């Protein structure tokens, strides 16, 4: 019999083997976000003890599951295995850099990195703090950038005294973009680098999967963004203390650079290079 235009014989070759699906094995490294397929429970790995993995969801709930099959990673079935012990001498900082043993913080450079608010500063400190201390870079927050031009003029940057600025919502046509353009055209523009990310707030720099979400909720422009986010997630949001607790909950899910969106990682690294060159 000839199969010709109908393709190859389906029974030819290892037809049994071709049907087998190879399921990946994934080490249960701390902070890996994974789903238990049977119930849909999604959480981040806290630890592994006695062949049980402890998963914490974005509400802080913790459940235990046996290592092995039955897990989904981004919708793909996987087998969860015990984490691999870290090799000695290869420790890394939260930013992914190799840690420098017994390294004392340098005397602060005259250059500075400015960020918009306290939350931005806390996030930068958590991920890049070790690197910044080695380099001697100080990060300060501005409580907004409306007065950035005046702040730059007061600082009077120069070739050995640079300013790097990280801005939220730096998109074409925004207020933030106009402020950045004015600084770049100013008398100190050559010694100032203003970069930013497209997110409304630095909260969105944290990957939503770290909170068990597929995406950050869409908030109407008529609502204050942080209050809207807390309301959408079912978190308290009556006053500023509630907002502060919400941020600490989010920040608590950040362990290293892999938990942040790449666009933010690139901008911060760019600023560090600029002020330390």
Backbone torsions as a table, in degrees:
resi	resn	phi	psi	omega
1	UNK	NA	136.9	177.3
2	UNK	-108.3	134.3	-177.8
3	UNK	-93.3	-23.7	172.3
4	UNK	40.8	-119.8	-172.8
5	UNK	-68.2	-9.5	-177.7
6	UNK	-89.0	2.5	177.3
7	UNK	93.7	-172.2	-176.3
8	UNK	-77.4	158.3	177.0
9	UNK	-63.7	121.5	-178.6
10	UNK	-63.4	-19.8	-178.1
11	UNK	-93.8	-3.8	-179.3
12	UNK	-75.6	149.2	175.1
13	UNK	75.4	-162.4	-176.9
14	UNK	-85.7	75.1	-175.4
15	UNK	-70.0	-26.5	176.5
16	UNK	-70.0	-44.6	-178.6
17	UNK	-66.0	-33.0	-177.3
18	UNK	-66.5	-20.2	-179.0
19	UNK	-86.3	-14.9	-178.0
20	UNK	-73.1	137.7	178.2
21	UNK	-107.3	124.0	179.3
22	UNK	-83.1	121.9	-179.7
23	UNK	-98.3	128.7	-177.7
24	UNK	-66.4	147.8	170.8
25	UNK	-100.7	131.3	-176.9
26	UNK	-124.2	124.0	176.1
27	UNK	-66.0	140.6	-179.6
28	UNK	-81.0	67.2	179.1
29	UNK	-73.3	147.9	-179.9
30	UNK	-55.5	136.2	176.7
31	UNK	80.0	-1.3	172.5
32	UNK	-62.9	128.2	178.1
33	UNK	-93.1	123.1	-173.5
34	UNK	-146.3	159.3	-174.9
35	UNK	-118.8	139.0	172.4
36	UNK	-88.6	114.8	-167.4
37	UNK	-61.7	-37.4	-173.5
38	UNK	-61.5	-39.5	-174.8
39	UNK	-113.3	-13.3	-176.5
40	UNK	81.5	5.5	178.2
41	UNK	-64.3	127.2	-178.5
42	UNK	-120.9	131.8	-179.7
43	UNK	-160.9	173.3	179.1
44	UNK	-98.1	142.5	179.9
45	UNK	-67.3	124.4	173.8
46	UNK	-92.3	-48.8	-178.9
47	UNK	-168.2	169.6	175.1
48	UNK	-124.3	125.8	179.2
49	UNK	-138.8	132.8	176.4
50	UNK	51.0	43.4	178.2
51	UNK	64.1	21.3	175.0
52	UNK	-118.5	134.8	177.9
53	UNK	-99.8	133.4	178.4
54	UNK	-96.4	119.0	179.0
55	UNK	-111.4	136.5	179.0
56	UNK	-115.9	124.9	178.2
57	UNK	-86.0	178.2	-173.3
58	UNK	-69.4	-14.2	176.1
59	UNK	-88.4	-4.6	-178.8
60	UNK	95.7	0.1	177.9
61	UNK	-73.8	139.5	-177.5
62	UNK	-119.6	131.9	175.6
63	UNK	-132.2	153.5	-177.4
64	UNK	-109.5	139.4	179.2
65	UNK	-137.8	149.2	178.4
66	UNK	-74.3	142.4	173.3
67	UNK	-61.5	152.8	179.2
68	UNK	127.2	-148.0	-178.8
69	UNK	-81.0	177.8	177.9
70	UNK	98.9	5.2	-178.9
71	UNK	-108.3	155.7	174.5
72	UNK	-122.9	133.9	174.3
73	UNK	-119.1	110.1	-175.7
74	UNK	52.4	41.6	176.3
75	UNK	85.4	-6.1	-177.7
76	UNK	-100.1	129.5	176.5
77	UNK	-61.3	135.0	178.4
78	UNK	-140.0	162.1	173.0
79	UNK	-105.5	123.2	-178.2
80	UNK	-89.9	126.7	-178.3
81	UNK	-116.7	168.8	178.0
82	UNK	-62.8	144.5	-179.3
83	UNK	-66.1	151.0	178.3
84	UNK	-83.5	131.0	179.3
85	UNK	-63.8	137.1	-179.3
86	UNK	-68.9	137.2	178.5
87	UNK	-72.2	141.8	179.3
88	UNK	-66.8	144.5	175.9
89	UNK	83.7	4.9	-179.0
90	UNK	-123.3	25.9	179.8
91	UNK	-62.4	143.5	179.3
92	UNK	-123.8	155.1	174.7
93	UNK	-79.4	174.4	-179.7
94	UNK	-63.9	-21.2	179.3
95	UNK	-83.9	-6.9	-178.5
96	UNK	98.3	-5.5	178.3
97	UNK	-75.6	154.6	173.7
98	UNK	-68.4	129.6	-179.6
99	UNK	-69.2	142.1	178.7
100	UNK	-100.8	113.3	-176.9
101	UNK	-67.6	138.6	175.1
102	UNK	55.7	30.2	179.6
103	UNK	-89.9	121.9	177.3
104	UNK	-83.4	150.6	177.9
105	UNK	-63.3	139.4	178.1
106	UNK	-77.2	158.5	170.8
107	UNK	-61.0	138.2	-173.6
108	UNK	-59.1	135.3	174.2
109	UNK	-70.7	157.7	175.8
110	UNK	-69.3	-22.5	178.1
111	UNK	-72.2	159.1	-177.8
112	UNK	-139.4	154.5	166.5
113	UNK	-113.1	126.3	177.5
114	UNK	-106.6	138.9	173.4
115	UNK	-125.6	164.8	-171.7
116	UNK	-67.6	-45.0	-172.4
117	UNK	-143.9	-179.4	-177.9
118	UNK	-61.7	-40.8	-178.3
119	UNK	-64.3	-40.2	176.4
120	UNK	-59.5	-45.1	-178.1
121	UNK	-64.1	-40.0	-179.6
122	UNK	-67.7	-36.4	178.1
123	UNK	-68.1	-44.6	178.3
124	UNK	-61.3	-42.3	179.2
125	UNK	-62.4	-41.8	-175.8
126	UNK	-65.6	-39.5	-175.3
127	UNK	-91.2	-39.8	-173.4
128	UNK	-112.1	4.6	-174.3
129	UNK	-54.3	-46.2	-179.0
130	UNK	-61.9	-42.5	179.6
131	UNK	-65.2	-42.1	-177.4
132	UNK	-65.3	-36.8	178.8
133	UNK	-68.4	-37.9	177.0
134	UNK	-63.0	-39.4	-178.2
135	UNK	-82.2	-16.5	-178.4
136	UNK	79.7	31.2	-177.9
137	UNK	-101.1	129.3	177.4
138	UNK	-99.3	135.8	176.7
139	UNK	-109.2	129.1	178.2
140	UNK	-123.3	148.8	176.9
141	UNK	-107.9	150.8	-167.3
142	UNK	-106.4	-12.1	-172.5
143	UNK	58.8	50.5	-178.7
144	UNK	101.5	163.2	-177.1
145	UNK	-118.5	15.3	-179.2
146	UNK	-57.2	-32.7	-177.7
147	UNK	-103.7	24.4	-175.0
148	UNK	-60.0	-41.3	-178.5
149	UNK	-59.4	-43.8	179.5
150	UNK	-67.4	-37.6	179.4
151	UNK	-63.7	-42.3	178.4
152	UNK	-63.1	-43.5	-179.8
153	UNK	-63.7	-38.7	178.3
154	UNK	-66.9	-37.3	-179.3
155	UNK	-72.3	-31.3	179.6
156	UNK	51.4	64.9	-178.1
157	UNK	-67.4	159.5	177.7
158	UNK	-148.1	-170.4	-177.3
159	UNK	-56.6	-34.2	-178.8
160	UNK	-108.3	13.8	-176.7
161	UNK	-146.3	74.3	-171.4
162	UNK	-92.9	162.7	175.0
163	UNK	-125.4	132.1	170.0
164	UNK	-116.0	138.3	-176.1
165	UNK	-129.5	129.1	175.3
166	UNK	-104.9	124.4	-172.6
167	UNK	-120.6	136.8	172.3
168	UNK	-78.0	150.8	172.2
169	UNK	53.9	46.4	178.4
170	UNK	-89.3	85.3	-179.3
171	UNK	-127.1	159.2	-177.1
172	UNK	-56.6	133.0	176.9
173	UNK	84.3	-5.0	-179.0
174	UNK	-81.8	162.8	174.9
175	UNK	-56.7	-41.0	-178.1
176	UNK	-62.7	-39.4	180.0
177	UNK	-67.3	-36.2	178.5
178	UNK	-66.8	-39.4	177.9
179	UNK	-64.7	-43.7	-179.9
180	UNK	-62.7	-40.9	179.4
181	UNK	-65.4	-38.1	178.8
182	UNK	-64.3	-40.9	178.5
183	UNK	-65.3	-42.5	-179.5
184	UNK	-62.2	-33.3	179.9
185	UNK	-82.1	-13.3	-175.6
186	UNK	-72.3	177.1	-175.5
187	UNK	-65.2	-18.7	-178.4
188	UNK	-108.6	11.6	-173.7
189	UNK	-54.9	-33.6	-177.4
190	UNK	-68.0	-20.1	-175.7
191	UNK	-111.4	13.1	179.0
192	UNK	-127.8	134.0	174.7
193	UNK	-121.6	115.8	176.9
194	UNK	-107.3	118.8	176.9
195	UNK	-129.0	166.5	-178.7
196	UNK	-162.4	-177.9	177.9
197	UNK	-124.0	163.6	-175.0
198	UNK	-82.6	-4.2	-173.0
199	UNK	-76.0	148.4	178.6
200	UNK	-59.9	-39.5	-177.7
201	UNK	-144.5	156.1	-177.3
202	UNK	-64.4	-17.7	175.0
203	UNK	-53.5	-39.0	-177.4
204	UNK	-70.8	-9.2	175.3
205	UNK	-68.1	-22.3	177.4
206	UNK	-81.3	128.7	-179.4
207	UNK	-58.8	131.2	-177.1
208	UNK	-59.1	-28.3	179.4
209	UNK	-60.0	-26.6	178.9
210	UNK	-65.0	-20.9	178.7
211	UNK	-105.9	11.1	-178.5
212	UNK	76.9	20.4	-178.1
213	UNK	-108.2	153.1	171.9
214	UNK	-85.4	-26.2	177.8
215	UNK	-161.0	156.5	173.8
216	UNK	-68.3	141.1	178.9
217	UNK	-60.9	147.3	174.1
218	UNK	-82.3	126.2	-176.5
219	UNK	-111.8	127.9	178.2
220	UNK	-58.9	145.4	-177.8
221	UNK	-64.6	-18.2	179.0
222	UNK	-74.2	-13.7	-179.1
223	UNK	-104.6	146.2	171.8
224	UNK	-64.3	127.1	-165.7
225	UNK	-59.0	-48.5	-176.0
226	UNK	-66.0	-40.5	176.6
227	UNK	-63.3	-40.3	178.8
228	UNK	-63.2	-40.8	178.7
229	UNK	-62.7	-47.2	-179.3
230	UNK	-61.4	-42.1	178.9
231	UNK	-62.4	-43.1	-178.7
232	UNK	-65.1	-31.2	-179.4
233	UNK	-90.5	-2.3	179.6
234	UNK	77.5	24.0	179.5
235	UNK	-98.2	153.0	175.7
236	UNK	-58.6	143.1	-177.1
237	UNK	-153.3	30.3	-176.4
238	UNK	-73.8	-34.7	-175.9
239	UNK	-143.5	-178.4	-176.2
240	UNK	-65.8	-29.3	178.1
241	UNK	-64.3	-36.9	176.8
242	UNK	-65.1	-41.1	179.7
243	UNK	-64.3	-40.6	178.9
244	UNK	-63.0	-41.1	178.5
245	UNK	-67.0	-36.7	177.8
246	UNK	-61.9	-43.4	179.4
247	UNK	-64.4	-40.3	178.9
248	UNK	-64.2	-33.4	175.8
249	UNK	-64.3	-43.4	179.3
250	UNK	-67.2	-49.1	-178.6
251	UNK	-60.0	-33.7	179.6
252	UNK	-64.1	-19.5	178.5
253	UNK	-86.9	-7.3	-179.5
254	UNK	-90.5	119.2	179.1
255	UNK	-107.7	-35.7	-178.1
256	UNK	-159.7	-174.9	-174.6
257	UNK	-58.9	-28.1	-177.1
258	UNK	-66.8	-15.2	179.7
259	UNK	-88.5	-0.9	-178.6
260	UNK	-110.7	155.4	178.6
261	UNK	-68.7	139.9	-176.6
262	UNK	-55.6	-35.0	-177.8
263	UNK	-62.2	-33.2	178.6
264	UNK	-76.1	-41.2	177.8
265	UNK	-56.0	-47.6	-177.7
266	UNK	-62.2	-40.0	-177.1
267	UNK	-69.1	-41.2	-179.9
268	UNK	-66.6	-43.0	178.1
269	UNK	-60.8	-37.5	178.5
270	UNK	-62.4	-42.3	179.1
271	UNK	-66.2	-42.2	179.7
272	UNK	-62.0	-42.7	177.5
273	UNK	-61.5	-40.8	-176.2
274	UNK	-65.0	-44.5	-175.6
275	UNK	-83.1	-11.3	179.0
276	UNK	-106.1	-2.3	179.5
277	UNK	-74.4	NA	NA
